[in-house]
């Protein structure tokens, strides 16, 4: 660190302690900057994906031919779908009592 042989360095020396403190603070500040950069990059990626998803939804909504749209099932259709799912789920249950 300061040109001395490692076996001759005395840890109680003030110069060595200041150098150690400076190195510690430097590493701490570098790690903190890296964490901020990672968080900023993650935030930018989330915002970009939200914007692209919004743009894609607008393209679907503005499509002149109605491609990509679907009609939500009515109450009777939804009930039939749930009943069919329940039947299939119970028919494959080996503990089901018939």
MODELLER restraints for C-alpha pairs under 7 A, 6 or more apart:
rsr = mdl.restraints
at = mdl.atoms
rsr.add(forms.Gaussian(group=physical.xy_distance, feature=features.Distance(at['CA:11:A'], at['CA:17:A']), mean=6.83, stdev=0.5))
rsr.add(forms.Gaussian(group=physical.xy_distance, feature=features.Distance(at['CA:60:A'], at['CA:67:A']), mean=6.90, stdev=0.5))
rsr.add(forms.Gaussian(group=physical.xy_distance, feature=features.Distance(at['CA:60:A'], at['CA:68:A']), mean=5.91, stdev=0.5))
rsr.add(forms.Gaussian(group=physical.xy_distance, feature=features.Distance(at['CA:90:A'], at['CA:96:A']), mean=6.67, stdev=0.5))
